[in-house]
Amino acid sequence: MLKPGTHLGPHEILSLLGAGGMGEVYKARDTRLDRIVAIKVLPAHLADRPEVQERFEREARTIANLKHEHICVLYDIGHQDGIDYLVMEYLEGETLAQRVKRGGGLPVEEALTLCKQITAALEV
């Protein structure tokens, strides 16, 4: 896990946002453009596996070609000190899982609105 203050290129790590099977996601500050970004880091224990590295790079290429208001923009891809990472648009707010947990479910109208947004993004 990266500590706050760590730099990946011009990006200063601020905090951990979440972690999953394919990496950790951090909130960071782009020191060149003075904006907040999200950085997805490929875990070190997976980075030396060629098939995982290939999947990570394929994910970057795929994201870079997607243009939709409900899909995060990929700003950059990098490698530093054995760390592979993606720099993406940071979206403020809560995840769908957090929203469902907080409210004990979703009202029908809100669920339908979210479904429309998700399916529109999947059509890209």
C-alpha positions as CSV (number, residue, x, y, z in Angstrom):
1,M,0.0,0.0,0.0
2,L,1.2,3.5,-0.9
3,K,1.6,6.1,1.9
4,P,0.2,9.6,1.6
5,G,2.9,11.9,0.2
6,T,4.3,9.2,-2.1
7,H,4.9,10.5,-5.7
8,L,4.2,8.6,-8.9
9,G,5.5,10.9,-11.5
10,P,3.9,14.3,-10.9
11,H,1.1,12.7,-8.8
12,E,1.1,13.0,-5.0
13,I,-0.8,10.2,-3.2
14,L,-3.4,11.7,-0.8
15,S,-5.3,8.6,0.5
16,L,-6.5,5.1,-0.3
17,L,-10.0,5.0,-1.8
18,G,-10.4,1.3,-2.1
19,A,-8.8,-2.0,-3.0
20,G,-9.8,-5.1,-5.0
21,G,-8.5,-8.1,-6.8
22,M,-6.8,-6.1,-9.6
23,G,-5.4,-3.3,-7.6
24,E,-5.7,-0.4,-5.2
25,V,-7.2,3.0,-6.1
26,Y,-5.9,6.2,-4.6
27,K,-7.0,9.8,-4.4
28,A,-4.0,11.9,-5.6
29,R,-3.1,15.4,-6.7
30,D,-1.7,16.1,-10.1
31,T,1.0,18.6,-9.2
32,R,1.4,19.8,-12.8
33,L,-2.2,20.7,-13.4
34,D,-3.3,21.1,-9.8
35,R,-6.2,18.8,-10.0
36,I,-7.4,15.8,-8.1
37,V,-7.1,12.4,-9.9
38,A,-7.7,8.7,-9.1
39,I,-4.7,6.4,-9.5
40,K,-5.2,2.7,-9.9
41,V,-2.1,0.7,-9.0
42,L,-1.4,-2.9,-10.1
43,P,-0.4,-4.8,-7.0
44,A,3.3,-5.8,-6.9
45,H,2.5,-9.5,-6.4
46,L,0.6,-9.4,-9.7
47,A,2.9,-7.1,-11.7
48,D,5.5,-9.8,-12.4
49,R,2.8,-12.1,-14.1
50,P,2.9,-11.4,-17.8
51,E,-0.8,-12.3,-18.3
52,V,-1.9,-9.8,-15.5
53,Q,0.4,-7.1,-16.9
54,E,-1.2,-7.6,-20.4
55,R,-4.7,-7.4,-18.9
56,F,-3.8,-4.2,-17.1
57,E,-2.4,-2.6,-20.3
58,R,-5.5,-3.9,-22.3
59,E,-7.7,-2.2,-19.7
60,A,-5.9,1.0,-20.1
61,R,-6.2,0.9,-23.9
62,T,-9.9,0.1,-23.7
63,I,-10.6,2.9,-21.2
64,A,-8.6,5.4,-23.3
65,N,-10.9,4.7,-26.3
66,L,-14.2,5.1,-24.3
67,K,-15.9,8.5,-24.5
68,H,-19.1,8.8,-22.4
69,E,-20.3,11.1,-19.7
70,H,-20.8,8.2,-17.3
71,I,-17.3,6.7,-17.8
72,C,-14.2,8.1,-16.2
73,V,-11.6,9.6,-18.4
74,L,-8.1,7.9,-18.5
75,Y,-5.5,10.7,-18.3
76,D,-2.2,8.7,-18.3
77,I,-0.5,5.4,-17.7
78,G,2.8,5.0,-16.0
79,H,5.5,2.8,-14.5
80,Q,7.8,3.9,-11.7
81,D,10.0,1.9,-9.3
82,G,8.2,-1.4,-10.3
83,I,4.8,0.2,-9.9
84,D,2.4,0.1,-12.8
85,Y,-0.5,2.6,-12.6
86,L,-3.4,4.3,-14.4
87,V,-4.2,8.0,-13.8
88,M,-7.9,8.6,-14.2
89,E,-10.6,11.2,-13.6
90,Y,-11.6,11.5,-10.0
91,L,-15.3,11.5,-9.2
92,E,-16.4,12.9,-5.9
93,G,-19.2,11.0,-4.1
94,E,-20.1,7.5,-3.0
95,T,-20.2,4.2,-4.8
96,L,-23.4,2.5,-5.7
97,A,-22.8,-0.1,-3.0
98,Q,-22.3,2.7,-0.4
99,R,-25.5,4.4,-1.5
100,V,-27.5,1.2,-1.3
101,K,-26.1,0.4,2.2
102,R,-26.7,3.9,3.5
103,G,-30.3,4.0,2.3
104,G,-31.2,0.3,2.9
105,G,-31.9,0.0,-0.8
106,L,-32.9,2.4,-3.6
107,P,-36.2,4.0,-4.4
108,V,-37.6,2.7,-7.7
109,E,-37.2,6.1,-9.5
110,E,-33.6,6.4,-8.4
111,A,-32.8,2.8,-9.4
112,L,-34.4,3.3,-12.8
113,T,-32.3,6.5,-13.4
114,L,-29.1,4.7,-12.4
115,C,-30.0,1.7,-14.7
116,K,-30.5,4.1,-17.6
117,Q,-27.1,5.8,-17.0
118,I,-25.3,2.4,-16.6
119,T,-26.9,0.9,-19.8
120,A,-26.1,4.1,-21.7
121,A,-22.4,3.8,-20.7
122,L,-22.4,0.1,-21.6
123,E,-23.6,0.9,-25.1
124,V,-20.3,2.6,-25.8
